[in-house]
């Protein structure tokens, strides 16, 4: 069973990708803008799904990311950044 911290740590890869694509430091050589936007969108979608994780009942061992008090600012900011990047490109 994963903890909230483990789930968020794993999702940090998506935050990094979105922020670096936006900053122009992620290697997108050979990719079309459509492919780049698709890649960013998949990572935005992943973060939105992860932030919504919550157990459905007492038998469900899904980590309660949605109900956690952990700081999720970097994740929500990356979602906003990713959506803005796609809209601009």
N, C-alpha and C positions, 0 to 999 in steps of 0.2 A: 504494500500500500504506500502510495506517495503522500508526502506531506504538502501543505500549501506552499511552504518555502521551496520544496523541490520542484513543484509545478511551475512556480514563478521563475526560478532559476533557469529552468529549461526554456521558458518563453523569452528569456532575455536575448536569445539568438535572433528572434524576430525583431525585437526592439533595435538591436544593433544593425541588422540588415536595412530596416526602414530608415533609420537615421543616417546611415552611410550612403544609401542610394540618394537620399535627399541632399546630402552634403556634397555628393559627387565623388565620394571616396571609395564606393563599392565597385568592384571590377564588373562592368557590364559590357566589356569588349565583345563585339560580335552579336550583341543582342539588339533587336529592334525596340523602339519605344513601347510598342504594344506588349512585347515579351517582358520588358522591365515593369510596366504597369501591372501586368498579370502577376508577376512575382511579388510585387509590393502588395497587391490585393490579397493574395493567398496568405501573406504574413499578417496583414490587418485582420483578415477573417480568423486566423489562428488565435490571435490575441483576444479578439472579441469572444471566441468560444471558451478559451481558457479562463477569462475573467468571469464568465457566467457559470463556471463549474460549481455545483452544489449537490450534496446528497439528496436523493428523493425521499429517503426514509431512514430510520435508525439502523437498518440492515445494510444500507448502501455505504461503501467505504470510499466513495468519491470525496476528494478533499474539498472542503467548503471555501473555495477561493472567493466566491461572491460575498460570503458573510464574514470573511476574514478582515481583521483590522490592519493587516500588513499594508505597507505603503505601496500603492499601485500606480502612483503618479507617472513613473517612466513608461508604463505600459499604455495608459490612457493617452499620454502625450504622443507616443509613437503612433497610436491609432489615428489621432487627429492629423499628425504630420503626414502619415501615409495617404490618408484621404485627400489632403490638400495637394500632395505631390501628384497624385493621379489626376485630380481635377485640373491642375496646371499643365499637365503633359498629355 
